Amino acid sequence: LDEVMALLAAEREEDPDSDSASTFDHRYRALRNMEYERLRSGNDESEHSRDEQFVCETPLGDQSVLEPLGVTGPMLVKKLREVRALKAFIRLVDAESTTDAKEMRLSEHPLRWLPAMEVQGEGVFLRLDEDRLGSWEKTVAVAARVERMRTAHQRALEQRADDPSRVVPSPATPRMVLLHTLAHVLINEWSLEAGYPAASLRERLYAADDMAGVLVYTATSDSAGSLGGLVAQGEPEILDRTVRSAVHRAEWCSSDPLCMETEASGAGGINLAACHACVMLPETSCEHNNILLDRALLVGTPDEPHVGFFTDRLGS
């Protein structure tokens, strides 16, 4: 009963009657805080039944191999359940751009049900070391790159909003862009090394002052989400090789040097070093419609190598 009441309280927080800035903050944090804590702690000690909808366990391997990378807390999400419900239609409007989105109802008459799809899947959760991340995101060059992206995104949000005075704030921060780009390169790596189509994987970001994690999980209802292939990639020794390979792969793009040296890319200039030849994904795999990406925050640039979080942590 306590768990049910906690979920109901979080749901009420998710859509408060308040100003736009608070609305965005609550939408992002309300349920994700609970998800983040569940993913961090897992449920190793519980006796899993066949009907269990969430199974998250600590890998058996030595996690210390990930410490040089600044990666910590990998968890094997052996079973998860996602339900996607369609509540309305919105045309040509970014759902985050305004609190007054013009939603078209599914029916002329009120419905007591919504069309929904259930996905049973699996995934890998990992976090970045807070101490190293805190030092890195305070770097002047890092903050300057992300500020360019945030300014461009904020401008786009204001242009799309019906009421500019109630526009939502851009979620762009150094850790958010870093985690977002890391999730993309991991999905690309697993699509190459583990045989998963990139479109069958999705990201879920946990980026806030007290959160620095990313969940990559299967997102289709076919057999790709039930065979254990993705969970196996979360064992520390394998994950160490995967992160190193993914970041090394991100050092080069077939559109370089144009891609890496661009001052802005993507619609509205909201990306920096990111294009379809390197870190962009199928739209259904990305939480943010392929914006707020910059692989330079992973690997640095020729002129500023230390803006890369992994620059000093990867061997040649």
DOMIVO-919056 format. One record per residue: residue in three letters; y, x negated, z of N, C-alpha, C, O, CB in turn. Coordinates in steps of 0.1 Angstrom, whole numbers, plus 5000, padded with zeros to 4 digits. Each point is the difference from the previous one (the first is absolute). Glycine has a CB too. Layout:
REM residues N
AlaYXZYXZYXZYXZYXZ
...
This chain:
REM residues 316
Leu498849925000501250085000501349915000500950034993497850155019
Asp501249724996501249915000500349944987501249994996498349965028
Glu499450014969500249944986500650104991500949964991497249885013
Val501450284996500550114991501550025003500850024991496950095008
Met502749905014501450035004500949884995501150024996498150125024
Ala500349744981500749884996500350014985501149964995497949905023
Leu500050184974500150014986501050114996500849984991496949945006
Leu502350195010500950114998501549965003500950034992497350135013
Ala501949765006501449955003500549914990501250004996498350025028
Ala499649894970500449914990500450074987500949964993497649875017
Glu500850284987500250084988501450065001500850014990496850035007
Arg502750015015501350075002501249894998501050044995497950135021
Glu500849714989501049904999500249964985501149954996498349965027
Glu499650114969500149954986501150074992500549944990497050015011
Asp502950175002501050074992501050075009500050125001498349914981
Pro502549895026500950065009501250074993500349964989499049875028
Asp501450254990501350064995501149915005500650035010498550214990
Ser501249664992501049905004500649944987499750054989499149905033
Asp502149954980500649954988499049924992498949975004503350025009
Ser498349974975499149944990499449865005498849984998502550134984
Ala499549815025499549875004498950025010498949934999503349974997
Ser498050195014498950035010498850064993498949965004502850075014
Thr498550054972498950064993499149904994498850005001502650204995
Phe499249704997499249904993499349925010498849974999502850024982
Asp499149975030499349915010498850085007499049945002503249955002
His498050234999498950085006498850024990498949985003502850135011
Arg498749924973498950014990499249884999498850004999502650164989
Tyr499249725013499349884998499249965012498949954999502949974986
Arg498850105027499449955012499150095008499149955007502949914994
Ala498250274998499350095009498549995000499449965011502450204986
Leu497549864992498649995000499549854997498949975004501050264988
Arg501049695002499649874997499849915013499249915000501950114978
Asn499750015032499849935012498750025006499349915005503150114999
Met497150104995498750045005498949944992499049945005501950275004
Glu499349794978499049944990499949855003498949945001501650244982
Tyr500749765019500049855001499349965013499249905000503050094988
Glu498050095023499349965012498550024999499249935006502950135007
Arg497550054980498650034998499349894992498949955003501550294999
Leu500349714988499549904991499949865007499149934999501950194981
Arg500049865029500049875008498950005009499349905002503250084996
Ser497350135010499050005010498650034995499049955006502850125010
Gly498150014973498750044995499250085010500650055010499449744977
Asn498850235010499150085009498649935001499050064997502250164997
Asp498849655009498849925001499050065010498850004998502649804995
Glu499250245018499150045011499450144999499150035007502349825007
Ser499150234977499550145000498750004992499749924992502750175009
Glu496850015003498850034993500350094988500350115001498349865020
His501249974967500450074988498950094995498849974999502649844994
Ser499050325005499050094995500250024985501049944994499050185028
Arg499149954971500150014986501250084996500550004989497149995009
Asp502950095012501250094997501349935003501150064998497450145007
Glu501549685000501249935003500849984988499549954990499449935029
Gln502450154982500949994988500849875000500649974989499550285011
Phe499949675011500849885000499149895007499750025012502550114988
Val497549774993499249895006500749874997500149964988497750175010
Cys502849805012500849884998499549905010500150015012501950124980
Glu497449765003499449905008500549864998500549974989497550175011
Thr501949785010500549864999498949924993498850015002502550015019
Pro499149894969499049924993499349915009500649965010500850064969
Leu497449945017499249915008500449854999499749925009498450254989
Gly502549804990500349864998501149945008500750085008498649964969
Asp500949835022501149935008501450034994500349954989498049875017
Gln502550255001501350044995501049885000501150014994498550225014
Ser500149664999500949895001500249944986501049924999498350045025
Val499850064967500249944986501250064994500649934990497050035008
Leu502950155006501250064994501349965006501050034995497550165000
Glu501449745017501249975007501049914991501250025001497550005021
Pro500849884971500949924992500850084990501149964996497349855007
Leu501150304993500750094990501050095006500850064993497249934993
Gly502050025027500850095007499550154999500850095003501149764992
Val496850165002499450135000499150025013499449905004500650094970
Thr500150135031499350025013499450145000500450094992501149755020
Gly497650194997499550135003499450074989500250124998501549895018
Pro497449934976499350084989499150105006499349975010500949834975
Met499750315009499150115005499350064988500550014989501050045031
Leu497249984982499250064990500050155001499450055010499149744989
Val502150284993500150155000498850054992500150024988502549985015
Lys496350015004498850044993499950144995499250044992499749795022
Lys502050254992500050154996501350055004500549995011497050044992
Leu503250044987501250075003500050134991499350004990501949785017
Arg499650314997500250134993501450024997500950005010497050095001
Glu502449944977501450034996500050144993499250024992501449735006
Val500450335006500250134994501350004994501049985007497550135010
Arg501649924970501350014993500250154996499250064993500649704998
Ala501350305014500350144997501250014992501049925002497950155020
Leu501150024969501250034991500750125006499550115001499349804978
Lys502550075025500750115007501150054991500550125002499049785020
Ala501050034968501050044991500149914988499449904999501950205020
Phe499649944972500349914988501449965001500950075003497450054983
Ile501949755010501449944999500149934987499149924996501150055029
Arg500850064967500249954987501049894999501250035004498150194986
Leu500449665005500949904998500949965012501149964998498950114978
Val499449945036500749965012499149925008498950035003502550184996
Asp499149675006499349925009500050075014501050045005499749754983
Ala498150235017499850075012500849945012500350075009497450004983
Glu502649805007500749945011501550004998500849965009497349904995
Ser502450194985501449994996500950095007501249985001498149944978
Thr500250195026500950105006499250095010498850024998502649984981
Thr499350065030499450095010500050144994499450095006501349775013
Asp500050164970500150144994499350004986500650064991501549985022
Ala496749904986499350014987499750144996499650085009499449694996
Lys501250264983499850134995498550024997499549964990502850054999
Glu497050055021498650034999499750134994500650105004499149755016
Met499450154970499650124994498650055006499149925001502150024977
Arg498850185027498850055008498850014990500250024988501350105028
Leu497449874990498750014993499850154995499350024991499849785021
Ser501450294996499850144997501250085004500849965008496850014997
Glu502650144988501150095003499850065014501050045006499250024970
His498649955029499850065013499549895010499349914995500150314994
Pro501049795023499649905010498449985001499350104999502849955014
Leu497549834987498649975001499649955014500749935007499350014968
Arg498850105029499449955013499149884998499449955009500850285000
Trp499849724979499249884996500749924990500950054993497050085012
Leu501649754993500649904990498849944993499049975006503149995008
Pro498150024973499049924993499949865004501149935002499250224978
Ala498649805023499949865006498749934994499150064995502150025026
Met498849794981498949924996499649915011500949935006499850074970
Glu498149995027499549915011499349884994499250004991500550205024
Val500749684990499549874996499349945012500649985010501249994972
Gln496949995016499349925010500049864995499449974989499250235019
Gly501949715000500149864995499849905010499450025011502150064972
Glu498949795014499949895009501149914997500750024990496849995010
Gly502749895008501249914997499949875009499149985008502250224986
Val499849725004500249885008501450015006501050024992497449844994
Phe501850115027501350005006500249865005499149935005500750315002
Leu501549714991500349875005501550005005500850094995497549804990
Arg502050025023501449985005500549864998499249914997500450275020
Leu501749814983500649875000500549965014500450085008500349964968
Asp499249835027500449945013501450035002500949964993497449865005
Glu502050255013501450045004500949895002501250004996497950205014
Asp500549694996500849895003500549934987501149974998497750005024
Arg500250004969500349944988500950094991500949954993496949925008
Leu501850254999500850104992501450015005500950014992497050125003
Gly502349885018501350015006500949884996501250024997497850115021
Ser500449754982500849884996500350004985501149974996497849905022
Trp500250174974500250004986501050104995500949974992496749965006
Glu502450205008500950104995501449985005500950064995497250095005
Lys502149755009501449975004500649894991501249975001498250095022
Thr499849894967500649904991501150064991499850114995497949775005
Val503450044999501150064993499750034985500350114995501249755020
Ala497750054978499750024986499150134999500150074990500149685006
Val498950275013499150125000500850125001499950104993498249775017
Ala502850135000500850125003500950034988500250124997499849835027
Ala500549954969500950024989499250064988500650094994500849715013
Arg497450164990499250064989499850155003500150084992498849695003
Val500650255017499750145004501250095000500050124996498149805017
Glu503150034991501250075000500450054986500550114998500249765023
Arg499150044969500350044986499150124996500550094994500149675001
Met498250245009499150114997500450135007500050104995498149735001
Arg502250155017500450115008501250074995500150124999498949775021
Thr502050034976501350054995499750084987500650114998500749705012
Ala497950144981499750064987499250135003500350114994499749674994
His499150225021499250125004500950115006499950114997498149755006
Gln502950095006500950105007500950064989500350125001499649755020
Arg500650064970500850054989499350114992500550104997500749685002
Ala497550194998499250094992499850135008500050114995498949704993
Leu500850185025499850115009501350095000499950125000498449755014
Glu502850074987501350075000500250074987500650125000500349725017
Gln498850104972500250074987499150124999500450094993500249694997
Arg498250215015499050114999500350125010499550114998498849724993
Ala502350145020500250095011500950124996501049974993498549855023
Asp500250304988500850114997501349995009501150044995496950104999
Asp501949815018501149995009500049855004499349965009500650284999
Pro501049684987500149865003500249975015499649895005501250074972
Ser499850135030500349985014498750015008500049965012502350134985
Arg496649964998498850025007498849924994498950025002501950205004
Val499649674986499049924994499149935010500649955010500950024970
Val497350015017499149935009500249854999500349954989498050245010
Pro501449735011500249854999498849944992498950055001502549955020
Ser498949894972498949934994499149945010500549945010500950014970
Pro497350055018499149945010499849854998499249935007499650284994
Ala502049734990499849864996500449915012501150005005499350054971
Thr498649875029500249895009499249884996499050024992501550155027
Pro499749714986499249894996498550025002499249984991502749885014
Arg497750205007498650025003499450114991498849994996501549935027
Met500550184974499550114992499749954986498950034994502450145020
Val499649764980499849954986498949905000499249994990503250045005
Leu497549885015498949905001498650085001499149964992502549875019
Leu498350264998498750075001499750084988498950014996501550005028
His500650054969499850084988499549914989499050044993502850125014
Thr498849734991499649914989498649945003499249984991503249965005
Leu497450025017498649955004499050114997498949964995502149905023
Ala499250264985499050114997499750004985498950024996501950115024
His500349864972499850014986499149884994499150024992503150105006
Val498149765007499249894995498650005005499149964994503049905005
Leu497750205013498650015005499250114992498949984997501949965026
Ile499950174974499350104991499749944987498950024994502350165017
Asn499749744983499749944987498949905001499149994991503250045003
Glu497649905017499049905002498650065002499049964994502749895017
Trp498250264997498850075002499550074987498850024998501850015026
Ser500450014968499650064987499349904991499250034991502750135011
Leu498549714999499449894992498749955006499149974993503249974999
Glu497750045021498949935007498950095005498949965001502849875005
Ala498750294998499050095006499650124991499250085004501849855018
Gly499650074966499550114991500650135002499650104994498449785005
Tyr503150135009500750135001501150024990500849914998498650095027
Pro500650114968501250034992501250015009499950065011498750064971
Ala502549825014501250015008500450145003500550025011500349764979
Ala499050315001500450145002499150075011500450115004500449904972
Ser498149935028499150065010500449955014499450055009498849974974
Leu502849895018500449955013501450055003500850024990497749785008
Arg501950225014501350035004500549925012499249945007500450294985
Glu501749765010500649935011500550105010500450124996500249684989
Arg499550165028500750075010500749905008499349925007499150284993
Leu502949815001500849895006500450045014500350125003500549814975
Tyr499249975031500550025014501049905003499749895005498150215002
Ala503549934989501049905001501250055008500750094996498649824982
Ala500950045034501150045009500249895010499249905000500350354997
Asp501449765012500349895010498749975008499849885004502650194997
Asp496850035002498849985008498750014992498950015006502450075013
Met498849924967498850024992500149904988501149984995498750265012
Ala499149694990500049914989498550004995499349905001502649965008
Gly497750254985498650014995500050074986500950064996498349945028
Val499649984970499850074987498550045000499149925003502749954985
Leu498050255007498650054998499850024985500850064993499250065029
Val499049824972499650024987498650085000499149955006502149834985
Tyr498850335002498850095002499750064986500850014991499750035033
Thr498250004975499650074988500650145000500250075010497749804989
Ala502550184989500850124999499550104990500750084996501249785011
Thr496850124989499450094991498850075006499449945010501449924971
Ser498850255014498950075006498749964994498950075003502650125002
Asp498449714986498849964994499249905009500449985012500650064965
Ser498049905018499149925008500749875004499549935009498650174979
Ala503049865006500749885003500450005015500249895006500650084970
Gly499450155030500550005013498950015011500350035011501650084980
Ser496849875005499050025010498949894999499050015007501450234991
Leu499849654995499049904999500249885009499149915000500750174976
Gly501349915031500149895009500649874994500149905007498150205006
Gly502149914974500449884993501449955005500349885001498450194979
Leu502250025023501349975004500049955015500749905003500350264981
Val498249905024499949965014499549865001500549925009499150324998
Ala499549724984499549865001501149904997499849895005498050204987
Gln503249955001501149904997500849975013500949915000499250184976
Gly499849995034500849985012499449905010500749975010500050264987
Glu498149725001499549895009500949884999500449964989497250125007
Pro502749865015501149895000499849894990501049974994499250085030
Glu498649904974499849894990500450054986500649924992497649985023
Ile501350224982500350054986501450044999500649974990497150115009
Leu502949985011501450045000500949884999501050004993498550205020
Asp500149694993500849874999500149954985501049974995498349975029
Arg499550064970500049964986500750104991500749964991497149935013
Thr502150244999500750104992501549995001500750004990497450155013
Val502549835009501449995002500549874993501050014993498950115028
Arg499449774980500449884994500050014985500949964993498249915026
Ser499850194975499950024986501150094995500649984989497049985012
Ala502650155006501050104996501449945000500850034990497850155019
Val501849745001501349955001500249894989501049984994499150075031
His498849864973500149904990500250074986500749954992497849905022
Arg500850264984500150074987501550054998500550014989497050065012
Ala503149975010501450055000501049894997501250034997498150155019
Glu500349694985500949904997500549994985501049944997497949935022
Trp500250194973500349994985499950144994499150085004500049684995
Cys501850274992500050124992500149974985500849904997500250235023
Ser498449944972500149974985501450034995500349954989497350115009
Ser503250005010501450024996501049905006501250014999498350234999
Asp499949675010500949895005500549914989499349994990499450015032
Pro502449944980500950005012500950125001500750015010499249744989
Leu500150344991500950115000499750095013500950045006499249964969
Cys498650035028499750085011500549955013500650075008497450014979
Met501749795016500349945012501549985002500550015011497349884989
Glu502950084989501449975002501050114997501249995001498149794992
Thr500150345005500950124997500850035012499549995012498850104972
Glu502949965014500950055011499650145004500450045011501449814981
Ala497650224999499650145003499050054990500149954988502150105023
Ser496850034993499150054990499650145004500350055011498849724984
Gly500250304996499650145003501250104998501149964998497249955018
Ala501350224986501150104998501049995011499750005012498650154978
Gly503049835006501049995010500149865006500849985009499050264995
Gly499449674992500149865005499549995015500549925008501450044977
Ile497150135018499650015014498949905003499849975012500750274988
Asn498949704990499149885002500649874997501150004994497050155000
Leu501349745010500449874996498949944992499850044988501749935033
Ala497849944984498949934993498850095000499049985008501949794997
Ala499150334986498850094999500050074987501150054995499049995030
Cys498849964968499950074987498550044998499249985009502849894981
His497850204999498650054997499049894997498850025000502250194992
Ala499549675006499149894997499649935013499149915000502050064978
Cys499550065034499649935012499750105011498850015004502749804989
Val499450265013499750075013500050154999499750065010501249745001
Met499650254978500150155000498650064998499149944995503250054995
Leu497550135016498750075000500150144993501150044997498449845024
Pro499450184976500050144996500850085010499949985012497950004976
Glu503050125007501050075009499250075012500650015011500950024969
Thr497350025017499350075011499649915011499650055011499650114972
Ser500849715015499549905011501149965009499849945010498549984974
Cys503050115012501249945007500750115008500250114994500049714988
Glu500250165030500750095008501450024996500750105002497949845017
His502049964974501450004997500349994985501149954996499349945026
Asn498750164970500350014986500349874993500949994991499950245013
Asn498649665000500249874995501449955001500549934991497750124993
Ile502549985027501349945003499949925013499050025007502250174980
Leu499849745015500149915012498949905001499249995009501950205003
Leu498849744977499049894998500649874997501050004992497350175001
Asp501249725012500649874997498949895004499849975012502650114992
Arg496949874986499049905003500649875005499249915005499350194978
Ala502849885015500649875005499950005016500049895005501650114975
Leu498450125026499850005014498649965005499849975012501950214989
Leu497449814990498749955003499949854997499549925009499550304985
Val501549734995499849874995501349914999499949884997498150214991
Gly503149975013501349934999500449994985499350044991500249835030
Thr501650074977500549974986500149854998500049935010501350294990
Pro498949744988500149854998501249955007500049885005499050144973
Asp502150055023501249955007500050035015500649925007500650124972
Glu498150065025499950035014498650035004499650115003502749994997
Pro496949805001498550025003499850065014498950065002500649754983
His501450175024499750045014500350155002499850055011500749724996
Val499950304983500150155002498750064999499850125004502449884986
Gly496749935006498750055000499349995013500049895006499950044970
Phe499650185029499350005013498849915000499749945011501150294993
Phe498549764985498849925000500249864994499049934999499750284998
Thr502549754999500249884994499549885008499349914994502750194996
Asp498249895023499649895008498650025006499649915007502850054998
Arg497050154991498750035007498849994990498950015005502350135011
Leu499149834972498949994990499949864995501049934997499450304996
Gly498449725007499749874994500150004985500050114994498649835026
Ser501449954974500049994985498750044994499950004988501949825014
